[in-house]
Every structure is written in structure tokens, then in C-alpha cells.
Amino acid sequence: MPRPHPPIAALLTLTALALTACSPAHVADTPTPSSETPSTSTVATSSGAPTVQNPVPAKALAGNPCDTALTTADLTKFIGPPDPGKPGDTPLGPRCFWANASGNGATTTVFYQTNSHGLSDAYQNVKSTAVHWEELEAVQSYPAVAYRATGDVDTAGVDHCQVVVRISNSLAHSAGITLSELAKGKHVNPCTAARSIADQVLTNIKARS
């Protein structure tokens, strides 16, 4: 990843023009797993996160997102022709980082949150301190939130957004994107961009289940 980041960090259909005008990536904190281990139903209720009535099977998040989250065609649509994905492991689960191959700064990162309480971790550990928190319209009927955490290093606070989608009461995936000065000048909403990416990831992983 282009910049140093803490152990639990993430970078989270717009036009190709808007998203290929992105700037160098920066860090945004991901929700840390809860130190407690209550039951899933307790976590969901106490955190305020919506529950899932039609969960996606856990096997949909098997493996690393570099291999299954987004195709080359998907990535080209969102950030332009990509460099190979860079896999990594975090306390929440595996992640993959992609950057535009031409070096224009466009990036996206996808996390498979397999070691968490799904969306509840975001509600418990991010909501109260996020510089931006937004409950989104459901993504393919699955609850989702968008946020910019206090770990974001951009001064304006509007060039990065992370979207988390709850696919079961114990699983989630997230997608983040960072925008450049040019993209911000075009009034691109990074949370809209991140939601589009998360939506495509959901389509792809559901096809595996």
C-alpha cells in the first residue's frame, strides 16, 4: 500500500472518467473486532446494527478477495486498468488492495470480514468517533453503512469513504476508495463510489454461494 498504515486499516456505477482521476491512497481505520465475545444476537441488538434475514452462506467469503471479489473488468470500470491485487491479512479477515496500473492514484480495497460480528463492529467501534457516518439504502437488501473514520488523513475529509455491507449476522464485506483533487473538483461522492464497488463485490460473491 502506498502509505504506512496501522495493523487494522483499509483504504474502503460511477463513470470511468470520474474514478480514474483519483489521487494517491491514504489510510482509513476499519472497525476493530470487539474484545468481547457475546452471542451474535446480543451483539446485533446492543450495537444497533440491523440484522440479516436472508444470510449469504459463509463459503461466499472463502479465500482472498484478490481472487474472488472483483474481476479485471470490474476494476477497470472503477479505477481503470489495475495492477495485480496485493493481498493481506488483518484481524477482521483477508483484504486486497488494487491500484491503477498507470499510476494515476486511483485505488480500492476490499475486506472480507470473516473474523468479526459483521456490521456490528462498525456500529460499536466506529460510529461514535467517525467524522462521517451514514446508514445507506440496503445493498441488494443487505444492510450497509458508509463512513469516514478519524484515521483518514485528508484535510478536507471528503476524498475517502468506506462502505460495509452485512451479509449475515456474523459476516460482512467492505469496500473503500480514495478520490483525488480532480475527482473532488468534479463533486464525485466517494461514498457513492464505494457503495457501487461493494454492490459489485456482493454480486460476485453471491454467485459463488
NUGU-192124 format. One record per residue: residue in three letters; x, y, z of N, C-alpha, C, O in turn. Coordinates in steps of 0.001 Angstrom, whole numbers, plus 524288, in hexadecimal, padded with zeros to 5 digits. Atoms other than C-alpha are relative to their C-alpha. Layout:
ALAXYZXYZXYZXYZ...
//
This chain:
MET803537FB648000080000800008000080377804CD8000080791804BE80281PRO7FC877FBAF800CA8056C80D5B7FC73801DC802A9804F38062B804CB804FAARG7FE717FD557FB50805C2812AA80A567FFEC7FC588049D7FD047F8848048APRO800258034B7FB53808A480CBB817B47FA9B8001B8024D7F7C9803FA801D8HIS8052D800237FDA47FCA28086F81ED7800197FC8E804CD803547F90280524PRO80050803427FB587F8F0802AF82C0C7FE1C7FAA27FE9F7FBF57F9D87FA65PRO8014D8056B8013E7F6827F41282CF87FA797FF397FE277F9867FC0D7FAAAILE8056D800A8801AF7E7DD7F57782BB17FE86804CC7FCDE7FC4E808847FEF6ALA801087FB56803217E69A7FED6820567FDE77FE8A7FAB57FEEA7FA417F8C6ALA80216800F1805457DF8A7FFE88136F7FFFF8050A7FD007FF8A8093E7FF4BLEU800997FB65803317DF69809398085B7FA38801007FF017F910804EE7FC7CLEU8061280114803197CDED80465806DD80194800A47FE9D8009D801297F9EETHR7FC5A7FF8F804327ABE6809C57D4E480069805B67FE4F7FD318082C7FBB7LEU7FEB47FAE2801FB7B339816A67D39E802C47FF707FAD1804747FB277F96DTHR7FD6A80053805047B91581A187C67A805C97FF15800AD8080C80081804ADALA7FA67800E67FFCB7C6E6815E07C368802F080528800458071180570802B7LEU7FD677FAF37FFEC7CA6B8241C7C1528008380210805888049C804128070CALA7FFE07FDEA7FAB47C6DD827C17CF28803B97FD028036F8068D7FF5E80687LEU7FCF88032B7FC697CDB481C717D5BB8059B7FF257FE49808D57FDA080183THR7FA8F8007C8019C7DA0C81BFD7CD92802F78050C800E080797805697FF9DALA7FD657FB1C7FEB67DCFF829CE7D1E28012680056805CA800E48048C80819CYS7FF498003C7FA5C7E0268256C7DFB18059B801148018A8092C800B37FE56SER7FAEB7FE787FE097EB96829657E82E8027B7FBA7803238000B7F796803EEPRO7FD6A804037FCEB7F592821CB7F0417FCBF7FE72804AC7FA26801B180716ALA803558020F7FBD87EF28819237FA57801CC801D480550806588033380612HIS7FE927FF237FA9A7EEBB81BD6808C17FCFA7FC418036C7F9DC7F91E80189VAL801F2803E77FC5E7EAB68148B814CE7FAD380195802677F9F980626803A5ALA804BD7FF317FCF37DD598132081AE87FF617FB55803917FFD47F6DE801D8ASP80073804447FC497DB4180B30827297FB607FC8A7FED27F7387FE757FD5BTHR804588039D8005C7D2F57FF038263F7FE2F7FEC280578801317FF5B8092DPRO801E9801417FABC7CA6A7FAD08319B803027FB8280255803807F7637FFE6THR7FD1C804287FD797D2597F2E583B2D7FC487FBF68023E7F8077FD5480407PRO80366803F57FDB67CCC77E5E083FA47FF1A80112805C1802A1802DA8087FSER8013B7FF287FA877C6047E6B884CAB8033C7FC688036A804227F7E480206SER7FCFC803347FC667CE0D7E1E8858337FC887FC35802FA7FE667F8658053CGLU803A8803857FD7A7C1CD7DBB385DAC7FE1D7FBEF7FC1F7FEA97FC957F764THR801E2804298036E7BBCC7CF438586E7FA657FE8A801537F94F7F9FC80267PRO80580801517FF0B7AD1B7D03F85AA97FDB47FD2F7FB4F800297FCDD7F730SER8027C802A78045C7A3A17C8C1852417FEDA803DA7FBB17FE87808907FC99THR801097FCA2804747A0D37CDE8844B87FB1580342800CB7FB00807E47FF85SER804DC7FD267FF50792EE7D19784851800AD80471803E27FE68808A080330THR7FF127FBE57FC2F797B27D9458542C802F6804817FD96801A68090D7FE71VAL7FCF07FBEC802837A1C97E09384C2F7FC9E8033A7FC637FCD9808077FC72ALA8033E7FD3C803CD798077E3F4841A37FC34803A6802C17FB568080A800FETHR803D57FCDB7FD3B78E247E8F484B768029280488802DC800B4808F380289SER7FD8F7FBF57FCD5797617F08385444802AB804217FCBB802FD808A17FE63SER7FD2E7FC3E8033E79ECA7F7068492E7FC5A803877FCEF7FDCD807E47FB87GLY8039A7FD0980337792D47FBAB841DC800577FEAC7FA457FD6F800E37F725ALA7FF81801868057B7971A7F548835277FB557FCB27FE597F9B77F9368013EPRO8046180332801E778BE37EFCF82D06801A67FA567FF45806197F93D7FDCFTHR7FEE280585800C078B197E11A82C8E7FEB37FE617FA6E7FC1D8013E7F78FVAL800C18020B8054678ADF7D8CC8203A7FC3D7FB6F800357FCF87F7CA80342GLN803EE804228000C77F327D04981D2B801387FBB87FC097FF687F74E7FC9EASN7FED0803C680423784A27C97E81114805E57FFD57FF2C807DA801DE7FB48PRO7FA477FFB18002D7931D7C735813BB802717FD607FB418007C7F9747F946VAL7FCD2802718040D79D0B7C4688092E803527FBD3802A3805867FCDA806C9PRO7FCD9804207FD947A3F77B76780BF8805A2801B0800E3807D88049E7FDC8ALA7FAA97FE817FE9C7B13B7B8B88127E803F27FEA77FBC5807EE8014C7FB43LYS7FC3E8019A804007B7E27B1AE80734800C88043C7FBE1804A28041D7F900ALA7FF717FBCA803D47B59C7BDDF7FEF1804C7803588011F806ED805C67FD93LEU7FB717FCEA7FE8A7C0A17C4728067C804DA7FCA0800CC8089C7FE5980340ALA7FB6A803607FF977CA067B8F9805AA8045D802237FC918035C8044A7F863GLY7FB887FE57803177D7A47BC2E800E780127805CA800957FF498085880434ASN7FE677FA887FFCC7DD827C97A7FE0C7FD03803347FBF97FC198015A7F7A2PRO802E17FCCA803BA7D61B7D4A97F7A8803018013D7FAFF8009B8029B7F70FCYS7FD097FF2B804D77E1367D64A7EDE07FE3A7FC3D7FBBE7FE757FD7C7F71AASP8016B80414803B77DC407C9DA7E7857FA3D800087FE857F8CF7FE227FA57THR8059C800D0800BD7CD8B7CB357E8B17FC9B804DE8005C7F819804B87FEB1ALA8035F7FB7B7FEFC7C8C57D8E87EC2C7FEA6803097FB187FA1B804617FA42LEU800C57FCB68049E7CA867E0537DF658030D7FDC77FB65807857FC1F7FC04THR7FD44801B1804B87CDF97DC5E7D19380338804947FDDC8029D8090C7FF89THR7FCF47FBE18027B7D7A27E3D97C9407FC69803F27FD5B7FD69808A67FD7DALA803CA7FC7B8027D7CC117E95E7C1B57FD5E80388804077FC888082980306ASP802577FCD17FBDC7C5C67EDE57CE72803BF80451801AA80246808E18020ALEU7FC207FC3F7FE2D7D2367F4737D2EA800FD804407FBFA80196808D37FD57THR7FF2B7FC2D804287D4327FB057C5CF7FB9D803F97FFEA7FC89808977FEEFLYS804787FC707FFD07C68D800CC7C6EF80087803E98046B7FF1780876803D3PHE7FFCE7FCA77FB6C7C951806527D45A804F5803448006C804AB807D4801E9ILE7FB1D7FD177FF4A7D7B780A497D4378036B800217FB1D807BA802417FB3EGLY7FCC0800718049D7DC80807B77C666803257FAF280039802E57F82D80425PRO7FD01804DB800097E59C7FC827C27A803637FF8C804E980672803148060EPRO7FD61800597FAEC7EB197F75F7CF668052A7FD117FFDC806147F9C97FC77ASP7FB9D803607FEBC7F7F57F24D7D43D7FDD57FB1F802A87F95E7FB2880471PRO801D4804977FD1F7F7107E4977DA137FEA4801668059F80132804B180805GLY801947FF017FAA17F01A7E47A7E7248042B7FE5C803DD807047FA96802F9LYS7FC53801347FBD27F8497E4857F3857FCF67FDD4804A87FA26800B880746PRO802F0802597FBAE7F2DB7DAF17FD898026D801468054280706802A2805A0GLY7FE1B7FF3B7FAB07F4067DC8680C1F7FC307FDB0803DE7F7B67FC878028EASP8034B802097FBD17EEBF7D784818F97FF8D804158044A80357806C680586THR800FF7FC617FBB37E8A87DFAB823D17FD047FD0B8043A7FB1B7F8BD8033FPRO803278028D7FBF17E2157DC65830C57FA5B7FF167FE6A7F7D77FB8A80077LEU80560800C5801BA7D5017DDDB829D17FF7D7FBB37FBEF7FB507F9647FB5CGLY8002A803CC804397D8957D4A881EB08036C801CA7FB848061E805BD7FBFBPRO7FC987FEAA804697DF5B7D4F0811707FE3D804E47FD1F7F99F8063F7FD1FARG801337FB71803217E0257E103808FA803487FFF07FB0C8072F7FD267FAADCYS7FCFA7FF54804C97E4C97E4C47FB6C80002805BE7FE787FC03808677FEC1PHE7FF4E7FA9B801A87EA067F1BF7F69E80177800237FA3E804F27FD4F7F882TRP7FECC7FF528058D7E9F97F5E77E8588012E805BC7FEEA7FECD8093D80131ALA7FECE7FABA801C27F014801CC7E1F67FFCB8002F7FA10800A97FC3E7F773ASN800087FF46805997EEB28073D7D45B8057D7FF1C7FDD1809528010E7FFF9ALA7FAF38018C802267F99A801DF7CBC280315804937FDC5807E1804547FD8ASER7FD3F7FB92802537FCD680EFE7C5938021D803C380414804CD80786802C1GLY7FE0E7FCA87FBD87FFB28151B7D2C27FCF380502800BC7FF0C808D7802BEASN803197FB3B7FF657F49381EED7D27B7FDF2800BA805917FB69804A5806BCGLY801827FF7A7FA8B7F21A81C6B7E0E87FAE97FD678017E7F9AA7FD0F80620ALA804FC8027D7FEC27E5098157D7DFD1800F07FACF802C9804117F7A2800FCTHR7FF63804CA7FCF87E3F280AA27E9F07FACF7FE428024A7F72B80158802DFTHR804658020B7FCFF7DA1A801DE7F080801F17FB61803368059E7F8AE801AETHR7FEB28045C7FC947DAE17F8067FB8A7FAFC7FD46801A67F7227FFD180301VAL8047B8031E7FE537D1747ED027FEBD801A67FC8880489805BF7FA0680457PHE7FF36803637FB7B7D0B97E60480BD57FBB97FBDE8002A7F72C7FD107FF2FTYR803BA804097FE787CA1E7D90C80EC0800327FFB5805F0804047FDC48081FGLN800027FFCA7FA4E7C64B7DAD881D047FDEB7FADC802377F95E7FA69803B4THR80168805417FE517C6477CCA2821128012E7FEFF805BF7FF717FB10807E7ASN7FE96800AC7FA847CBCB7CE7182ED07FD948044F803508002280687806BBSER8027C7FB9B7FD577C1F67D84C833BF7FA547FEAF8012A7F8967FA448006BHIS805A68007A7FF4C7B3D27DA69837727FD34802F27FBA47F927805647FC81GLY802667FD71804727B0D07DFA682A097FF9D805DA800B7803588086080267LEU800D17FA5E7FFBE7AB237ED47829BC800088020880596800D5806B280671SER8002E7FE447FA8F7AA217EDA78388D805228026F801C28052080606804F5ASP7FB007FDB87FE747B8AF7F073839CB8005D805BA7FE638026D808F48014CALA7FFED7FA8A801B17B71E7FCE3831DF7FC9980355803927FE27807A180512TYR803737FD127FC8F7ABA28013683A4380277800C180567801F8804EB807C1GLN7FDC97FFBD7FAC37B2F27FE38846D3804F88033B80043805CA8061D80407ASN7FAB87FDE67FF917C08D8031A8438B8011F804B87FC8F80524807457FD3DVAL7FEF17FBB28039D7BF4C80D56838D87FBF580456800697FD53808F180030LYS8043F7FC30800697B218814158396F800C7804BE803837FFF080926801C8SER7FFBC7FBAD7FC427B4B281C5F845828047E803C37FEE88046780834800BETHR7FB757FCAD800F57C1A1821C284083800C28017C7FA4A80437804977F910ALA7FF4E7FEF9805947BFEA8221C831B57FEFE805C17FEC17FB908083C8010BVAL800EE7FAA3801B47C10682F4782B1B7FB5A800437FC487F9168046C7FB73HIS804C38006E803267B63E82AA9822087FDDA7FA89800BA800BD7F6B58005BTRP8029A8050E7FF507AC7781FC08247A7FAB28005A7FD597F7BA804067FE44GLU804DD7FFCF803057A12381C7D81B897FDC37FA837FF5B800657F6FE7FD67GLU802AC804EA800FA797638116781B8E7FDCE8002F7FA7A7FA8B8037B7F937LEU801477FFE98058B795BA80E2180D407FB097FCF27FECF7F9417F9BB801E9GLU8040D803698021778A8F808C28056F802577FA927FF6F806D57FA047FDCEALA7FE018055A8001E78BE77FA0080611802707FEB67FAB78008C800617F69FVAL7FD60801D2804BC795287F3EC7FC3C7FDF77FA8B7FEC87FF4B7F6C780176GLN80274804F78016478D7E7E9187F5A77FD2B7FD9C804B37FD567F8DF80583SER8031C8014B7FB5E785067E8A4801FC803477FF0A804E1801277FD88808EBTYR7FC9F800DD7FB76790D17E7A880B1D8017E8054480277802CE808F27FFA8PRO7FED97FB0D7FD5F793477F2428156F80586801E17FED3809237FEBF7FE59ALA7FAE17FDCA8013F79E8B7FB788128E8009C8055A8027A7FCCC8082F80339VAL7FEB67FACD7FE107A5458075F81839804C0802047FD0F807ED7FF007FB13ALA7FB627FD70802287AF0D81116812E480256803678044C7FF7E805B58076ATYR7FD917FCB37FC127B9038181881B4480560801E67FE43807ED7FF8E7FAECARG7FA9A7FE44800237C5658200481BC0801B980038805A77FF768030D808CFALA7FE4C8006F7FA927CCC281CDC82813803DD8044680164805D3807057FDF7THR7FC627FBFD7FE2F7D551825B28304B805817FEFB7FE21808C6802807FE55GLY7FAD380134802007E12481EBD82A96800F7802107FA8D80566801E37F8B4ASP7FF387FDD7805357DEE5824EC81D48803B6804A98006480333807EC803E3VAL7FC097FBF47FF8E7EA4C82DE481A807FF118049C7FC6180209808637FC88ASP801117FB83803547E43F836C98104B7FDED8047E803477FAED803AA806F2THR8018A7FB827FCD57E2398447E8156D7FA528018A7FF297F7BC80365802C3ALA8056D7FE848010B7D530846BF80ECF7FC267FBEA801EC7F7977FD1E802DEGLY8035D804227FE077CFC7839BC813487FC127FDFE7FC137F83F7FB7D7FD8FVAL803E780190803D67C8CF83737806838023B7FCCB7FB817FF787FBC97F7B4ASP7FDCB802DD804687D22382F897FDF38002E7FA23800D7802087F7467FD73HIS800028059C7FEEF7D06D8223D8044A7FACD7FE62802647F8608016580540CYS8049A802207FD637C4F2819C5808208006A7FA118002A802787F7A07FC92GLN8002B8059E7FF2E7C33F80BFD80D427FA4F7FE5C800827F74F800D780355VAL805508021B7FFA77B6C08041E80B6A800487FA62801F1803427F7347FFE7VAL80048805497FDD07B39D7F80C813827FA8B7FDD97FEFA7F6A58007880001VAL804F48029B801237A8F37EE8A80F547FF947FB158034E803107F7C580330ARG800D0804977FCAB7A38E7E48D818D87FD3F7FBC67FCDB7F8D37FC857FB20ILE8025C8042C803197A10D7D7AE811DA7FDE47FB97803687FB0B7F8378017FSER8026C803767FC2479DDF7CFCD81E19800CD802AA8053980360806B980576ASN7FF677FD797FAEF79D257D2D682C938057F7FF8C80228806BB801F680621SER7FA9A800807FE3C7AB677CECD82DEE80400801207FBBE808B1800BE7FCB8LEU7FC697FF198045A7B1417D232820A87FEB08051E7FD327FA32806D57FD16ALA800B27FB47803167B3427DE628188880472800677FC188086D7FDC17FC98HIS7FB9B7FE878034E7BB607E39780D747FFFE805E67FF9A7FBF78086A8005CSER7FFB47FA5D8006B7C02F7F15380B7280357801867FB57806C27FE997F9A5ALA7FD0D7FDE3804657C5677F99A8005E80116805B7801007FDAF80896802D1GLY7FE907FA8D7FF487CCB28066E800E5802798023D7FB1C804AB7FF637F7ECILE7FD917FD53804677D13B810697F70A801DC80557801D87FFAD807998057BTHR7FDF97FAD07FEED7D92F81CEC7F7667FFF18032B7FAFD8016B8012C7F6DFLEU8007B7FCAA804997D6FC8284B7EE0D8043F804327FFEE80658805AA80400SER7FC0F7FBF4800B47E0638326C7E8967FD928056B8004A7F8CF805FD800A7GLU801E27FAA38003F7DF6B841277E8767FCA6800CB7FB247F8B2803877FB59LEU803037FF71804CC7DA9E8401C7DA647FA967FD968009D7F6AE7FFEC7FF10ALA8050F8028A7FF3B7CFED8367F7DE067FC9C8031B803C97F7E7803A9802FALYS803047FCC57FC5E7CBF983EE27E9A27FE02804E57FD457F9AF806B67FE55GLY801A97FB73802EC7CB8284A767E0717FB587FEE97FC837F85F802747FB31LYS8048180198803257C1B9842D87D8517FB5D7FE838037B7F7547FCB480197HIS80429801097FC317B9988411D7E4AF7FE897FA378002D7FA067F8D380116VAL800EA8059F7FF657BB1A832617E4947FF4A7FECE805C9802618008E80907ASN800FA801987FA9C7B57282CAE7F108802C87FACE800F6801447F6DC7FEAAPRO7FD26804D87FF387BF16822817F6147FCAE7FBAA8026A7FDB37F70C80188CYS80362804017FDB37B47281BA07FDCE7FC897FD787FBDA7FB557F8D47FC31THR802E08023F8045E7AC84819E37F167803777FC407FCF8801C07F80E7FB5DALA7FC4B80361802B97B8958144F7EAE0800EE7FAF5802FE800DB7F6B8800B8ALA7FEF6804A07FCD07BB6E80B167F62E7FB3F7FC68800287FBCE7F7A280026ARG804AF80340800017AD4E806897F6787FF8B7FCF17FAE37FE077F8617FAEBSER80032802B8805047ADF38033C7E7FB803C17FB607FFE18027D7F7367FDD5ILE7FC2E8043C7FFD67BA1F7FB2A7EA397FE077FB98803877FE4B7F70380218ALA80205803F57FC617B4237F43A7F6037FB7D7FCF97FD997FAF27F8487FE82ASP8045D80286802B07A8077F1537EDDE802087FBEE7FC217FFF97F7977FBDBGLN7FDD3803B0803C97B0417EAF67E33F802867FB5B802B58020C7F6EA800EFVAL7FDB48044D7FCFD7B7C77E3157ED4C7FBC47FC44801D37FC717F7838018CLEU80440803507FE377AAEA7DE247F2C87FDD87FC987FB907FCC37F7F97FC56THR801B48030D8047C7A6737D9F87E546803B37FB7F7FEF4802087F7187FDF8ASN7FC1580409801347B31B7D2937E340800327FBAF804178008E7F715802BFILE7FF99804107FBF47B3787CBA57F05B7FAF67FCCC800537FB297F82480184LYS804DF802FD7FFFA7A5107C7DF7EFAB800057FBDE7FBBB7FDB07F7B57FC55ALA7FFB5803C1804427A8057C1247E2D2803167FB2180193802A07F70E7FF10ARG7FCE5804757FE2F7B1587B8367EA5A7FD0D7FCA4803EE7FE837F829804E7SER80298802A37FB9A7A7A47B4637F4F07FBAF7FC4A7FE397F9297F9CC80179
//
